[in-house]
């Protein structure tokens, strides 16, 4: 008989259906991913919903992610990521300190959460790693390294660090003793730059149980702790570095201090811009896994954006890869491996995939470099387009497997692969969420690797065949993943050309890949031949400067081929410049003496495979342009059909247009306006900046103020109400294209030019948040979230319309604006100065210690302002932005000096506002300038937050405004 007192055991019911609601059908990994987008306060509220929600919302990896998104600046770990996050939320101490024992719930299980918990608490002591199959070498000569390994395969080198002081001093204890209060940057996990004091990091390492622990990865360690740079030296084998020609501020990040605990490491990646690297371990042990170029590791997904070629990689953490993916690999599919020991240096060639796992606490130093072996690959990776970037990293897996043969058809003329239709190429090797179903995965990987082995070659000639020859460096979007910007890249190649004449054959090959230098040199040859100019010599073959157009400086002439923004933008740019020059001559402005003489202008174009040139003075519509029906504003500029009025309408039409491609105009790849001017003598301010005396800089500021006054008082063409009427006639087209829904919601009560101005700004505001988010660091995320509230809801308020004697008036001046007066657009010449002046010694000016042969000191003065291709009409404050931020580097005393000689009103007093320092923000000149900075086409905010690092923690845009532009509010001008 059954005992009725015996307790009955009932199976526990899975609580998901009752506790997760509509989330019950989602995989646990997806639920965790969704929660990662919530704020800390929302997660805390969600934890109160149900028992299972409580479990998900109290996972430490979730709070780690939330914390690092919130953190910006020094981090203090409080024993758990939840406590650390609550501390950053500025909650009262009693809430942060209060921590009860976590609640326990029966009946819920999750394989995903269990595996993650296991990885968080596993130790690597019991892991058995053999020595690996990377060759170890000692006493390797430079010749042996160059022929056997450089550009070919990895190698472990011993003995390179034997004499370094770091071999003894770079231990955790000794570093903490000397650098305990020094802040170092940690591996990037959030939008902000997160740093931590070394003593706090040591405390974190001892307390943490993270699956992928934070590790110090600091490219500025030499600035934070200069003494560390004295503890090691670059091994002789790696001292050839082409980036050495750049100034320290211009060159990309290249050296890192790396410190991390057990389980930390770097997940699968290819080094930036296909550079090579060396890594020396000072203490601890590292496990390395490497694959050759083009062979994507199992578990990794590569994304290549078709618009700008930006490469993003989805990869599991290094620990997860070794635990979950490595066991699936057949022997022939396993990576090249090694365990790096203290004192050993590993060399990683260009393009090689690698993944690193710290087996114990480690300290290391690493540097990336460009040498003669990888230079062409680095240039290739910075070339416009996307196909070649995908192939460099993923081989022919960059194409759909079924379409490989179809896409391996060569264009004999351009030696490029036929175009593909997909917007973004995703290489589906194996996504991490697929890892639960392991059957067939390893076989699929082997099949892909066989394809790689048979058809792929990491050879520059093979890879260059994937370049899109229709894309051009000057007119294509620049990938944010490139290690330097487009201007810095042009500066780099130019300096290499001058500084390494013995390597010009190699440098030319790289320039042809990255800049299409061969194409532009051919164009230059046709222009020179047409105008009977001497062909450039060997020193003049490369475009010079950092501007956005190919510019060639020859002995007596400068030729600028105008391509910036595509054909429409360039034709309006040259047309406006020619109208401006005509205006200077008509009024005999003193400004014309500071502008190099325009000797010839024209339009170069391809017709039936042959180059043709049509001279053009801006006063008619050239035949080749008349055939381009896509240019919609032609003929609206009066005497100059592509003058400033047409350009302003063009700017309005494209303001705020999503993904407006500069090379999107039909035919823009075969028509190029050009301008020939007299060569300027002297030096650009960028070269002289550090050598000029303070007196010279003050004089420059005053002289710039005078020339801005000359510029801003020039007569400009009237817009007239017909301009706005012409735009309004296109309203139906605008609505049909979804371009400007609110464009016609109000009747115009201001002059036509200001109406277009205000509406252009309104359109730019529409996508301002997404644009700032795309630019990212160093612009603070908190300020990006507040930007819409800071900007005006109606930009006509910036114009400050008021009524006087029954008439509508505008209290802001309207004028020509240069838009681009920067340190490379100002030429200076030496001049005699009094011996009593305290002039700094200037380098390379033909004198010794700043003196000429008769003992008289040399000073420098402005003699030319160049590059008027960005001319516009608008608020004169626009011209102060590049001058203050680029030339003055934010020095308010220089801005004040300029304004004292400018002596024109930037805003007229009105009965409503009184002085410009009124409480109303629209009466603050600083507010106007800040709005223009935010809405600028260039990343002006990046420059601001790089210059004023303290503003990265600013609570409001008003704080940024007052710091950067507060001096403007003290300016009265002349009424």
Secondary structure, DSSP 4 states (H G I P E B T S, - for coil): ---TTSPPP-PPPPTHHHHSGGGGGS-HHHHHHHHTTS-HHHHHHHTTT-HHHHHHHT-HHHHHHHHHHH--EE----SSHHHHHHHHTT--HHHHH--PPPP--SS---HHHHHHHHHHH--STT-----BSSPEEES--HHHHHHHTTTT--EEEESTTTT-THHHH-SHHHHHHHHTT-EEEB---SSS-EEEEHHHHHHHHHH---TT---EEETTHHHH-GGGGGG----GGG---GGGGS-TTTSPP-EEEEEE-TT-EEEEEE-GGG-EEEEEEEES-EEEEEE-TT-PPTT-EEEEETTT--EEEE---HHHIIIIIGGG--GGGPPEEEEE-TT-EEEE-TT-EEEEEESS-EEEEEEEE--TTTHHHHHHHTSSSSHHHHHHHHGGGGS-GGGHHHHT-B-TTT--BPP---SEEEEES--GGGGG--TTHHHHHHHHHHHHHHH----HHHHHTTS-TT--TTTSPPPTTSSS-HHHHHHHHHHHHHH-GGGHHHHHHHHHHHH-HHHHHHHHHHHHHHTTPPPP-GGGSS--SSSSSEEEE-SSEEEEEE-TT-HHHHHHHHHHHHHHHHHHHHHT-GGGGGSPPEEEEEEEEEETTEEEEEE--SSS--HHHHT-TT-TTTT-STTSTTSHHHHHHHHHHHTT-TT--TT-STTTTSEEEEEEEEPPPSEEHHHHGGGS-HHHHHHHHHHHHHHHHHHHTS------HHHHHHHHTTHHHHHHTTS-TTTTSS---S-HHHHHHHHHHHHHHTTHHHHHHHH-TTS-HHHHHHHHHHS-SSTHHHH-EEEETTEEEESS--EEE-S---TTSEEEEEEE--TTS-PPP-TTSSSBTTB-TTSPBEEEEEEEE---TT-EEE-THHHHHHIIIIISTT-HHHHHHHHHHH---SS--BTTTBSTTSSSGGG-HHHHHHHHHHT-SS-HHHHHHHH-GGGGG-S-HHHHHHHHHGGGGG-----
